[in-house]
């Protein structure tokens, strides 16, 4: 008789948050990487990075490798000089250990260089797997792609909100369709409620702007929750609230989820958010072999009329609706 495996329980996917810094931008003190509960905002399992600045993080959707980026005053292993500026680095997620990949433009690390990074972020395009970055440049923000082997950046487009309008794009995130979103914290000369822009990545054109009533900190992070598609926002550093929010498109505002509890050195909150690649529990995979097939159907039929793990719709009894759910997932795990 076929034994029915226990049904996998739904668990929150792992959300990671990284601080911008914990000391001054040249102190060499590393920011911390945390695991964040997307349902409460609580941050746990802090581990310190061996870079002094992290403007954001991104995780490759296939390999699960985490990357980060330093800014124009960046250092790795507290080494002074130009070698840590505008540097793409890999992060060992369990330990926080960082290794250099390469600089966006090693030939020009000046403060006026075309790829000099101030506040910014990284994110992978979900369909192409290309790593994108952004850096804020006073009255515009520059979008670029990054070579994962060399770290070299290639300018794609500038996001320009309008003549004379200063804005501060602190984070970007692609949604599941490949649309690009940008968080504008409106710091420093025009402080006020944050804005969220949907941006054409090929041209930099702002397609739509969504307002909020919340004044966020200097830096922030964006991430889309793979379970629900909800847009999550966090902020930190100067003037930050050190909270995790959800942007509610129905009401047009940020809704607090909870405090992160992160405050180390002279900083708090996050400069980057990223979900690890997530495989949700597979409806109908009763034997736990990673796909839905004949053995799962046999297990369901053997449990007909009873309750338990084969009760896929949770109505208290295995029956026709459960077969429909199983057949709907046949041959795959969603």
C-alpha positions in Angstrom: 0.0 0.0 0.0 1.3 3.4 -1.0 2.1 5.7 2.0 1.1 9.3 1.6 3.8 11.8 2.4 2.9 14.7 4.7 1.8 17.7 2.7 4.4 20.5 2.7 3.4 23.5 4.7 3.5 26.9 3.2 6.4 28.9 4.6 7.4 32.5 3.9 10.1 32.8 1.3 13.4 34.2 2.6 13.6 38.0 2.3 17.0 39.5 2.8 17.8 43.1 3.8 21.1 44.9 3.7 22.1 48.1 5.5 23.8 50.9 3.7 26.6 51.3 6.3 27.2 51.2 10.0 29.9 53.9 10.3 31.0 56.8 8.2 31.5 56.1 4.5 35.2 55.8 4.9 35.4 54.2 8.3 35.7 50.7 6.9 33.0 49.4 9.2 30.8 46.9 7.2 27.0 47.0 6.9 25.0 44.0 8.0 23.0 41.5 6.1 19.7 40.2 7.7 17.0 37.7 7.0 13.6 39.5 7.1 10.2 38.1 7.8 8.0 39.5 5.0 4.9 39.2 7.1 6.2 41.1 10.2 9.2 43.0 9.1 11.3 41.5 11.9 15.0 41.1 11.0 17.1 38.3 12.3 20.4 36.4 11.7 22.6 39.5 11.2 26.0 39.0 9.7 28.5 41.7 8.9 29.9 42.3 5.4 33.6 43.0 4.7 32.8 46.0 2.6 32.1 49.4 4.0 29.1 50.3 1.9 26.3 48.3 0.2 24.0 50.4 -1.9 21.8 47.3 -2.7 21.7 43.6 -3.3 20.4 41.3 -6.0 20.1 37.5 -6.2 20.4 35.6 -9.4 17.0 33.9 -10.1 18.6 30.6 -11.3 21.9 30.2 -9.3 20.8 31.9 -6.1 24.1 33.9 -6.0 23.8 37.2 -4.1 25.6 40.3 -5.5 26.2 43.7 -4.0 27.6 47.1 -5.1 29.7 49.6 -3.3 29.5 53.3 -3.9 32.0 56.1 -4.9 33.7 55.8 -1.5 33.7 52.0 -1.4 36.2 49.7 0.2 36.6 45.9 0.5 38.5 44.4 3.4 39.0 48.0 4.5 41.6 48.6 1.9 42.1 52.3 1.0 42.6 53.4 -2.6 40.4 53.2 -5.6 40.1 49.5 -5.9 36.9 49.2 -3.9 35.0 52.0 -5.6 31.9 51.2 -7.6 32.7 47.6 -7.1 30.4 44.6 -7.9 31.0 41.9 -5.3 29.5 38.5 -4.5 28.1 37.7 -1.0 28.1 34.3 0.6 24.6 34.4 2.0 25.1 32.2 5.1 28.2 34.1 6.3 28.2 37.5 4.7 31.7 37.1 3.3 32.2 39.3 0.2 34.5 38.7 -2.7 35.3 41.2 -5.4 34.1 40.6 -9.0 35.2 43.9 -10.6 34.6 47.6 -10.9 31.9 49.2 -13.1 34.6 51.3 -14.8 38.1 50.7 -13.5 39.4 53.3 -15.9 37.5 56.1 -14.3 36.8 56.0 -10.6 36.5 59.8 -10.2 33.5 61.3 -8.5 32.3 62.6 -11.8 32.8 59.4 -13.7 29.9 58.2 -15.9 29.4 55.2 -13.7 30.3 56.7 -10.3 27.8 55.2 -7.8 26.2 57.3 -5.1 22.9 55.9 -3.9 21.6 53.1 -6.0 20.7 49.5 -6.3 20.9 46.2 -8.3 18.3 43.8 -9.6 18.1 40.9 -12.1 15.7 40.9 -15.0 13.4 37.9 -14.3 13.3 36.7 -18.0 16.8 37.5 -19.3 18.8 37.0 -16.2 20.7 40.3 -16.9 21.9 42.3 -13.9 20.7 45.9 -13.9 21.9 48.7 -11.7 21.0 52.3 -11.0 22.9 55.3 -9.5 21.3 58.6 -8.6 23.0 61.7 -10.1 21.4 64.7 -8.4 18.7 65.5 -11.0 18.5 62.2 -12.8 19.3 58.6 -12.3 21.4 56.4 -14.5 20.4 52.8 -15.5 23.1 50.4 -16.6 23.7 46.7 -17.0 26.5 44.7 -15.3 28.7 41.9 -16.6 28.7 39.2 -14.0 32.2 37.9 -15.0 34.1 41.3 -15.1 31.8 43.6 -13.1 31.9 46.1 -16.0 28.9 48.4 -16.4 27.3 49.5 -19.6 25.1 52.6 -19.6 21.6 52.0 -21.0 19.5 55.1 -20.2 18.9 58.0 -17.8 15.8 58.5 -15.8 15.0 62.2 -15.9 11.9 63.3 -13.9 11.7 66.8 -15.5 13.7 70.0 -15.8 15.0 71.2 -12.4 13.3 68.3 -10.5 15.8 66.7 -8.1 14.9 63.2 -7.0 16.7 60.3 -5.3 16.2 56.9 -6.8 17.4 54.7 -4.0 16.2 51.3 -5.2 14.9 49.4 -8.2 13.0 46.1 -8.7 11.7 44.2 -11.6 8.3 42.6 -11.2 7.4 39.1 -12.6 6.5 40.6 -16.0 9.8 42.4 -16.4 8.5 45.9 -15.7 10.9 48.1 -13.8 10.0 50.0 -10.7 12.1 52.7 -8.9 11.8 54.1 -5.3 12.3 57.8 -5.1 13.0 58.9 -1.5 13.2 62.6 -2.6 16.4 63.4 -0.6 18.1 65.8 0.1 16.9 69.1 -1.2 13.3 68.3 -1.7 12.4 66.1 1.3 8.8 64.9 1.4 6.7 61.8 0.9 8.4 59.1 -1.2 7.3 58.3 -4.7 7.4 55.1 -6.7 7.9 55.2 -10.5 7.3 52.6 -13.2 10.1 53.1 -15.6 10.8 51.9 -19.2 14.3 50.3 -18.7 15.3 50.7 -22.4 14.6 54.5 -22.5 14.5 55.6 -18.9 11.1 57.2 -19.5 8.9 57.4 -16.4 5.6 55.7 -17.4 3.7 56.3 -14.2 4.3 57.8 -10.8 2.6 56.6 -7.6 2.7 58.8 -4.6 2.8 58.0 -0.9 2.2 60.0 2.3 5.3 58.6 4.0 8.7 60.4 4.2 11.3 57.7 4.0 15.0 57.8 4.9 18.0 58.5 2.6 18.2 55.0 1.2 15.6 52.2 0.7 14.9 48.9 -0.9 12.2 47.4 -3.1 11.2 43.8 -3.7 8.2 42.0 -5.1 6.8 39.2 -2.8 6.8 36.0 -5.0 3.7 34.7 -3.1 1.4 37.6 -3.8 3.1 40.0 -6.2 2.9 42.7 -3.5 5.5 45.5 -3.7 7.5 45.7 -0.5 9.4 48.8 0.5 12.0 49.3 3.3 14.1 52.4 4.2 17.1 53.3 6.3 20.0 55.7 7.1 19.3 59.4 7.7 15.7 60.2 8.6 14.7 56.6 8.1 11.8 54.8 9.7 13.5 51.4 9.7 10.2 49.8 8.7 9.0 47.3 6.1 6.0 48.5 4.1 3.7 47.2 1.4 2.5 49.6 -1.3 -1.2 49.3 -1.7 -2.1 50.3 -5.2 -5.8 50.4 -4.3 -5.4 53.2 -1.8 -2.3 54.7 -3.3 -0.1 54.6 -0.2 2.4 52.6 1.8 1.0 50.4 4.5 3.3 49.5 7.4 4.0 45.8 7.9 6.3 46.2 10.9 9.6 47.5 12.3 12.8 45.8 11.3 14.5 46.5 14.6 17.8 47.1 12.8 20.0 49.9 14.3 23.7 49.5 14.3 26.3 52.2 14.6 25.1 55.5 13.1 22.6 53.8 10.8 19.4 51.9 10.8 17.1 50.1 8.4 17.9 48.9 4.9 19.3 50.1 1.7 18.4 46.9 -0.2 15.8 44.2 -0.2 15.8 40.9 -2.1 13.9 37.6 -2.0 15.8 34.5 -2.5 14.5 32.3 -5.4 11.5 30.5 -3.9 9.8 27.2 -4.8 6.3 27.2 -3.2 4.8 23.9 -1.9 3.6 21.8 -4.8 -0.1 21.1 -4.7 -0.8 17.4 -5.4 2.8 16.2 -5.0 1.8 13.7 -2.3 4.9 11.5 -2.6 7.3 14.4 -2.5 9.2 13.5 -5.7 9.0 17.0 -7.2 6.2 16.3 -9.7 2.6 15.4 -9.9 1.9 12.1 -11.5 0.3 8.6 -11.4 1.6 7.7 -7.9 0.1 10.9 -6.5 -3.3 10.1 -8.1 -3.1 6.5 -6.7 -2.4 7.9 -3.2 -5.4 10.3 -3.5 -7.8 7.6 -4.6 -6.6 5.3 -1.8 -7.5 8.1 0.7 -10.9 8.8 -0.9 -13.4 10.0 1.6 -10.9 10.5 4.4 -9.1 13.6 5.7 -5.4 14.2 5.8 -2.6 15.3 3.4 -4.6 14.2 0.3 -7.3 16.7 1.2 -5.9 19.3 -1.1 -8.8 21.8 -0.9 -9.0 21.5 2.9 -12.7 20.8 3.0 -12.3 17.9 5.4 -12.7 15.0 3.0 -10.8 13.7 -0.1 -13.1 13.9 -3.1 -13.7 15.1 -6.7 -12.5 18.7 -6.0 -9.1 17.3 -4.9 -8.8 15.2 -8.1 -9.4 18.4 -10.0 -6.6 20.2 -8.2 -4.2 17.4 -8.6 -4.9 17.1 -12.4 -4.5 20.8 -12.7 -1.0 20.5 -11.5 -0.2 17.3 -13.4 3.4 16.9 -14.5 4.7 20.0 -12.8 5.2 21.8 -9.6 4.0 25.4 -9.9 
